[in-house]
Every structure is written in C-alpha cells, then in structure tokens.
Amino acid sequence: IGDETFYGCVKLESIEFTSPSYLASIGKKIFYNCGNLKSIEIPQNVRLIDDGSFYNCVNLKTFEFLTPSSVSSIGSNAFYNCFKLRSIEIPTKVGSISSKAFYCCYSLKSVEFEQSTLSSIGEKSFYNCSVLKTISIPKSVYSIGRDAFSDCTDLKSVEIPEDSSLMSIGSDAFRNCASMKSFLIPAKVNLIFSETFFNCINLISITLPSELKEISSNLFEECSKLKSIIILSNISKIGDFSFLNCSNLECI
C-alpha cells in the first residue's frame, strides 16, 4: 500500500486487512491526519512502520502487532501526536526506533520490548510522554539519542541491565524527568552529552561508569536534591556548570 494512501481521511474510524498474510509494506504517512482512527492491527508480514505512518492520529488508542511480527524498524514521526495511545509492545525484530517516533504521546503509560534486539533509541523518540512511569532499556541498545525521554515528567524508574551494551547517552536525554530519584549508568557508557540530567529535581543518587572520561557541561544542572557524587579517577574533565544550582550537594 503506497505512501499517503489514506492521508487526511479524517472520518476513517477503522480498517481491516482481509488478506494480511500477503501484505509486506505500508507506505509513508499512510494514515497521516486520520484523526478518528481508533484502533489497528498490523499483519505479521509487514516489515516496516514507515515515517509518519500514524502522524496526528489523535484518537488512536489501541495498536497491536500480530505475532510473530516481521517489523524491524519504526520510522521517524511514526506515532507523532498520538495523544490517546496508552501502550505499545515493540516486536522482537525491531532494531531501531527513529527520531520522534512517539513524540508527545501524552497518554503512553507502558512500553514493552519483546526479548528485543533493539540497538538504538532515536532523538526525541519518547519526548514529552508525560505519564510514562517506568522503562526497561534492552541490553542490546548501544545508544540513546538526544532528548529521547526529555519532559517525561512522571518517569520514576529507568531499568538498564548491568551487562548492557549502552555506550552513549545523548544531550538532554532525561531532561526535566522530575520524578526520577536514581539512575544507574551501565559500565560501558563512555560518553554522556551535555544537560542529560538537567532539572531532574528529585535525583538523589547516580552512579557514574568506569569508562566515562568526562563530566559534560550542565550535566546535573538544577538537580537540587543531589546530595553526593563519586568522581572516579579516570575522569579528566568537569565541564562548565556541571553542578550549577545543585543546592543540596554535600559531598564530592
């Protein structure tokens, strides 16, 4: 099914694939601005949720990948402004979640990864998913993009396995995550960009990894409840304003 096939069909409420075993591809922006689409099931053989596929489907509540799913990638802006989407289960074969994939999905409470092979979480992919409370990052992920979880104000827990492949965390990745109290950074992380934990006002404790060489600028700015931090011997630089307004910092 080609690009923009149902673009702007504002009264479309439901769609059914009657021969789902044959369908392998749905185009870019296929349901773009289908503001009354409420639920959809993606057939097993579809390999890609393309860029902007469900952009601005503001009434989409239920989205399901029929198993075993063949989807290997979720494109940029795929679920942009899907305000009512409550949960998503990412299929096993998905290797990447592109930029702004779930941007401003205000009602998204649950994200699950099925024994995932996911390697990267793109920039602003879960930006402003304000009711998301917990997230478990699969150990296969090696990079978290800029602003990936920025403004997820209810995010309390980020679970990352100790044997994670994670190596880099983008700037502002957890900016304004006001409910987060602690964060364990896996051992292989060697690069954390600026302002990653900016204004995480309830962050009390954090463990820096042994591979990290630099504390970037503004990294913990406005983390007003941070009480102590251990700076390991391999750190060669502390950037500008790294601990600006950390007003409860007692021990370094």
PyMOL commands that set and color helices and strands:
alter all, ss='L'
color gray80, all
select helices_A, chain A and resi 20-22
alter helices_A, ss='H'
color red, helices_A
select strands_A, chain A and resi 39-42+48-49+62-65+73-74+87-90+96-97+110-113+120-121+134-136+143-144+157-159+168-169+182-184+191-192+205-207+214-215+237-238
alter strands_A, ss='S'
color yellow, strands_A
deselect
rebuild
show_as cartoon
